[in-house]
């Protein structure tokens, strides 16, 4: 039983680290995106267009980040079933 738990934690640890890494870098990406679009929003005459661009880019970014996390979680689930 102890061997099973330790082997499972060794397998899940890289995947958990990968999920954490994806979240960490996506946070920096979204912060830099918000900064750039904020400057564009302040100095733009057509602020509605900038807001629409921000909403579309944010939706695509969140979708991509969620898809990455789901894929890594699915790989984790598959690896647990195949290795044990």
C-alpha positions as CSV (number, residue, x, y, z in Angstrom):
1,X,0.0,0.0,0.0
2,X,2.8,2.4,0.8
3,X,4.6,1.7,-2.4
4,X,1.3,2.3,-4.3
5,X,0.9,5.7,-2.7
6,X,4.5,6.8,-3.2
7,X,4.5,5.7,-6.8
8,X,1.2,7.5,-7.4
9,X,2.6,10.7,-5.9
10,X,5.7,10.5,-8.1
11,X,3.5,10.2,-11.2
12,X,1.1,13.0,-10.2
13,X,3.8,15.4,-9.0
14,X,5.0,16.3,-12.5
15,X,1.5,16.8,-13.8
16,X,0.5,18.9,-10.8
17,X,3.6,21.0,-11.4
18,X,2.7,21.4,-15.0
19,X,-0.8,22.6,-14.2
20,X,0.7,25.0,-11.7
21,X,3.2,26.2,-14.3
22,X,0.4,26.8,-16.9
23,X,-1.6,28.8,-14.4
24,X,1.4,30.8,-13.3
25,X,2.5,31.8,-16.9
26,X,-1.1,32.4,-18.0
27,X,-1.5,34.8,-15.1
28,X,1.5,36.8,-16.3
29,X,0.2,36.7,-19.9
30,X,-3.2,38.0,-18.8
31,X,-1.7,40.7,-16.7
32,X,0.5,42.0,-19.5
33,X,-2.5,41.8,-21.9
34,X,-4.6,43.8,-19.5
35,X,-1.8,46.5,-19.2
36,X,-1.4,46.8,-22.9
37,X,-5.1,47.1,-23.6
38,X,-5.6,49.5,-20.7
39,X,-3.1,51.9,-22.3
40,X,-4.9,51.4,-25.7
41,X,-8.2,52.0,-24.0
42,X,-7.1,55.3,-22.4
43,X,-5.6,56.8,-25.5
44,X,-8.1,55.5,-28.0
45,X,-11.0,57.5,-29.5
46,X,-13.1,54.3,-30.1
47,X,-13.2,52.8,-26.7
48,X,-16.0,50.4,-27.5
49,X,-13.8,48.7,-30.1
50,X,-11.0,48.3,-27.6
51,X,-13.4,46.9,-25.1
52,X,-14.7,44.4,-27.7
53,X,-11.1,43.4,-28.6
54,X,-10.3,42.9,-24.9
55,X,-13.4,40.7,-24.3
56,X,-12.7,38.5,-27.4
57,X,-9.0,38.1,-26.6
58,X,-9.8,37.4,-22.9
59,X,-12.3,34.7,-23.9
60,X,-9.9,33.1,-26.3
61,X,-7.1,33.2,-23.7
62,X,-9.3,31.7,-20.9
63,X,-10.5,29.0,-23.3
64,X,-6.9,28.1,-24.3
65,X,-5.8,28.0,-20.7
66,X,-8.7,25.9,-19.6
67,X,-8.1,23.4,-22.5
68,X,-4.5,23.1,-21.5
69,X,-5.4,22.3,-17.9
70,X,-8.1,19.8,-18.9
71,X,-5.6,18.1,-21.2
72,X,-3.0,17.8,-18.5
73,X,-5.6,16.5,-16.0
74,X,-6.8,14.0,-18.6
75,X,-3.3,12.8,-19.2
76,X,-2.8,12.4,-15.4
77,X,-6.0,10.4,-15.2
78,X,-4.9,8.1,-18.1
79,X,-1.5,7.6,-16.6
80,X,-2.9,6.6,-13.3
81,X,-5.1,3.9,-14.9
82,X,-2.4,2.6,-17.2
83,X,0.4,2.4,-14.7
84,X,-1.6,0.9,-11.9
